[in-house]
Amino acid sequence: MNLVTLLPFIVLIGAMFLMTRSAKKKQQAAAQMRDQMTPGTGVRTIGGMYATVKEIGDDTVTLEVAPGVHAIFAKNAIGAVLEDAEYNRIVHGTTDDLTIDTPVVPDDASSLTGKDEDAAPKLDLGKKDEPKDEEPKGDEPKDGKPDGEPGAK
């Protein structure tokens, strides 16, 4: 067989190999992340719920969702194991060690424009009323035909 005819098959097999390899790496990284869990660690589930780990079983994890409220989840349902500072910032809203170096952006654009209002005249973009040549009289239609007649609009 010719190498040119085999080339698409080789490329296809190579792409499949690379995709399965990257998926396997992601699964291993997720399993390693779940192994880092210890009781007291803050986690985020794949559904977006933040909780604290209370117990770790073989395939399950007991999470404290609120004080005194416990729920049992599969280990695969843990989306991320969070550091204590990040968990406290998200759940409790503490920003003790958070410093903001970036400037604050205003809610409106008025402070972004110059304060020199006299420099340029303001444009009036409003519609000017022009006098109308003929005003309709009463309930009479413009085309002169009352409703219900053929050709009436």
Contacts in CASP RR format, 6 or more apart in sequence:
PFRMAT RR
TARGET T0000
AUTHOR 0000-0000-0000
METHOD contacts of the structure
MODEL  1
MNLVTLLPFIVLIGAMFLMTRSAKKKQQAAAQMRDQMTPGTGVRTIGGMY
ATVKEIGDDTVTLEVAPGVHAIFAKNAIGAVLEDAEYNRIVHGTTDDLTI
DTPVVPDDASSLTGKDEDAAPKLDLGKKDEPKDEEPKGDEPKDGKPDGEP
GAK
30 79 0 8 1.000
33 78 0 8 1.000
33 79 0 8 1.000
33 80 0 8 1.000
33 81 0 8 1.000
34 75 0 8 1.000
34 76 0 8 1.000
34 78 0 8 1.000
34 81 0 8 1.000
36 81 0 8 1.000
37 43 0 8 1.000
37 53 0 8 1.000
37 56 0 8 1.000
37 61 0 8 1.000
37 78 0 8 1.000
37 81 0 8 1.000
38 53 0 8 1.000
38 56 0 8 1.000
39 53 0 8 1.000
39 54 0 8 1.000
39 55 0 8 1.000
39 56 0 8 1.000
40 52 0 8 1.000
40 53 0 8 1.000
40 54 0 8 1.000
41 52 0 8 1.000
41 53 0 8 1.000
41 81 0 8 1.000
41 82 0 8 1.000
42 50 0 8 1.000
42 51 0 8 1.000
42 52 0 8 1.000
42 53 0 8 1.000
42 81 0 8 1.000
42 82 0 8 1.000
42 84 0 8 1.000
42 87 0 8 1.000
43 50 0 8 1.000
43 51 0 8 1.000
43 52 0 8 1.000
43 53 0 8 1.000
43 61 0 8 1.000
43 63 0 8 1.000
43 78 0 8 1.000
43 79 0 8 1.000
43 80 0 8 1.000
43 81 0 8 1.000
43 82 0 8 1.000
44 50 0 8 1.000
44 78 0 8 1.000
44 79 0 8 1.000
44 80 0 8 1.000
44 82 0 8 1.000
45 51 0 8 1.000
45 63 0 8 1.000
45 73 0 8 1.000
45 77 0 8 1.000
45 78 0 8 1.000
45 79 0 8 1.000
46 77 0 8 1.000
46 78 0 8 1.000
46 79 0 8 1.000
47 77 0 8 1.000
49 65 0 8 1.000
50 82 0 8 1.000
50 87 0 8 1.000
50 90 0 8 1.000
50 91 0 8 1.000
51 63 0 8 1.000
51 64 0 8 1.000
51 65 0 8 1.000
51 71 0 8 1.000
52 63 0 8 1.000
52 64 0 8 1.000
52 87 0 8 1.000
53 61 0 8 1.000
53 62 0 8 1.000
53 63 0 8 1.000
53 64 0 8 1.000
54 62 0 8 1.000
54 63 0 8 1.000
54 64 0 8 1.000
54 70 0 8 1.000
55 61 0 8 1.000
55 62 0 8 1.000
56 62 0 8 1.000
56 75 0 8 1.000
57 75 0 8 1.000
59 74 0 8 1.000
59 75 0 8 1.000
60 72 0 8 1.000
60 73 0 8 1.000
60 74 0 8 1.000
60 75 0 8 1.000
61 72 0 8 1.000
61 73 0 8 1.000
61 74 0 8 1.000
61 75 0 8 1.000
61 77 0 8 1.000
61 78 0 8 1.000
62 70 0 8 1.000
62 71 0 8 1.000
62 72 0 8 1.000
62 73 0 8 1.000
63 70 0 8 1.000
63 71 0 8 1.000
63 72 0 8 1.000
63 73 0 8 1.000
64 70 0 8 1.000
65 71 0 8 1.000
82 90 0 8 1.000
85 97 0 8 1.000
88 94 0 8 1.000
89 95 0 8 1.000
89 98 0 8 1.000
106 112 0 8 1.000
136 142 0 8 1.000
141 147 0 8 1.000
141 152 0 8 1.000
141 153 0 8 1.000
143 152 0 8 1.000
143 153 0 8 1.000
145 151 0 8 1.000
145 152 0 8 1.000
145 153 0 8 1.000
146 152 0 8 1.000
END
